[in-house]
């Protein structure tokens, strides 16, 4: 007997994992929603649309998706997904625990058309660049220059 039926009935976080999107790629779902709403949608809107019943307005399909969504919205300070102008990937990583087996929870093997490992390396590179720039500013400003001179030198250095 195949493990597939058994795996589909595995309970996680108090409920059986379910999906409302079927085999349609998330990118196609996003395009469909954007066309329907006549505006761009954020990843959290896409997540809720694919993890809630009644086109994103009903109850969550499982406890994990409800918990993740509530934690994400709580940490970003939003109460409504449609009021959020951008998606905070760093907060999503914190809430979900980051990629697992090359997949980011809620977005499968794609994270806004980018693989989870690629996004992870991009975040790491951005953090390294930020640290490098912060050190450069501190070094320039520690030479005794005025704030204006320091800012001018810094903009020339970039």
C-alpha positions in Angstrom: 0.0 0.0 0.0 1.2 3.5 -0.9 2.2 6.0 1.8 0.4 8.8 0.0 -3.0 8.4 1.6 -1.4 8.0 5.0 0.8 11.1 4.5 -2.2 13.2 3.4 -3.9 12.4 6.7 -0.9 13.3 8.9 -1.9 15.6 11.7 0.3 18.7 12.2 -0.4 21.4 14.8 -3.7 19.9 15.7 -5.3 19.5 12.3 -4.7 17.7 9.0 -2.8 19.8 6.5 -5.1 21.0 3.7 -4.7 23.3 0.7 -7.4 25.3 -1.1 -5.2 26.1 -4.2 -5.1 22.7 -5.8 -2.3 22.2 -8.3 -2.4 25.7 -9.6 1.0 27.5 -9.1 1.0 30.4 -6.6 2.0 32.8 -9.3 -1.1 32.0 -11.3 -3.2 32.4 -8.1 -1.6 35.8 -7.6 -2.3 36.9 -11.1 -5.9 35.8 -10.8 -6.4 37.7 -7.6 -4.8 40.8 -8.9 -7.0 40.7 -12.0 -10.1 40.2 -9.8 -9.2 43.0 -7.4 -7.7 45.3 -10.1 -4.6 46.0 -7.9 -1.4 44.3 -6.8 -1.7 42.0 -3.8 0.9 41.2 -1.2 2.2 37.7 -0.4 0.2 37.7 2.9 -3.0 38.3 0.9 -2.1 35.5 -1.3 -1.3 33.3 1.7 -4.7 34.0 3.3 -6.5 33.5 0.0 -5.0 30.1 -0.4 -5.2 29.1 3.3 -8.7 30.2 4.1 -12.1 29.0 3.0 -14.5 31.2 0.9 -11.8 32.9 -1.2 -9.8 34.1 1.9 -12.8 35.4 3.9 -13.7 32.2 5.8 -12.0 30.3 8.5 -8.5 29.0 8.1 -8.0 25.5 6.7 -5.8 24.4 9.6 -4.4 25.6 12.9 -0.9 26.2 11.6 -1.9 28.6 8.9 -4.1 30.5 11.4 -1.3 30.7 13.9 1.3 31.8 11.3 -1.0 34.5 9.9 -1.9 35.9 13.3 1.7 36.0 14.4 2.8 37.7 11.2 0.1 40.3 11.4 0.8 40.8 15.1 4.5 41.4 14.6 4.0 43.7 11.6 1.3 45.7 13.5 -1.4 45.2 10.9 -4.9 43.9 11.6 -6.1 43.6 8.0 -4.0 42.1 5.2 -5.4 44.4 2.6 -4.1 47.5 4.5 -0.6 46.2 4.3 1.4 47.9 1.5 4.3 45.5 1.4 5.3 42.0 2.6 8.0 41.7 5.3 9.9 38.6 4.4 12.2 38.9 7.4 9.2 38.8 9.7 7.8 35.9 7.8 11.1 34.0 8.3 10.9 34.7 12.0 7.3 33.5 12.3 7.7 30.4 10.1 11.2 29.5 11.2 12.6 30.0 7.7 12.9 27.5 4.9 12.5 23.8 5.6 13.7 21.3 3.0 14.1 24.2 0.6 10.5 25.4 1.0 9.2 28.4 2.8 6.0 27.7 4.6 3.0 29.1 2.8 4.8 29.5 -0.5 6.0 26.0 -1.3 9.2 25.8 -3.3 8.7 29.4 -4.5 8.9 32.5 -2.4 7.5 35.2 -4.7 9.0 33.4 -7.7 12.3 33.0 -5.9 13.6 29.9 -4.2 13.8 30.0 -0.4 17.5 29.4 -0.4 18.0 32.2 -2.9 15.9 34.6 -0.7 17.9 33.4 2.4 21.2 34.2 0.7 19.9 37.6 -0.5 19.0 38.5 3.0 22.4 37.4 4.3 24.1 39.4 1.6 22.0 42.5 2.4 22.8 42.1 6.1 26.5 41.9 5.3 26.3 45.0 3.0 24.5 46.9 5.7 27.1 46.0 8.3 29.9 47.0 5.9 28.2 50.4 5.2 27.5 51.0 8.9 31.2 50.4 9.7 32.2 52.7 6.9 30.0 55.5 8.3 31.3 55.0 11.8 34.9 55.1 10.6 34.3 58.3 8.6 32.4 60.0 11.4 35.0 59.0 14.0 37.6 61.1 12.2 36.2 64.3 13.8 34.3 65.5 10.7 31.1 67.5 11.2 27.8 65.7 10.5 27.5 67.5 7.1 31.1 66.7 6.1 30.6 63.1 7.1 27.3 62.8 5.1 29.0 64.4 2.1 32.0 62.1 2.3 29.7 59.1 2.7 27.6 59.9 -0.3 30.7 60.3 -2.4 32.0 56.9 -1.1 28.9 55.1 -2.2 
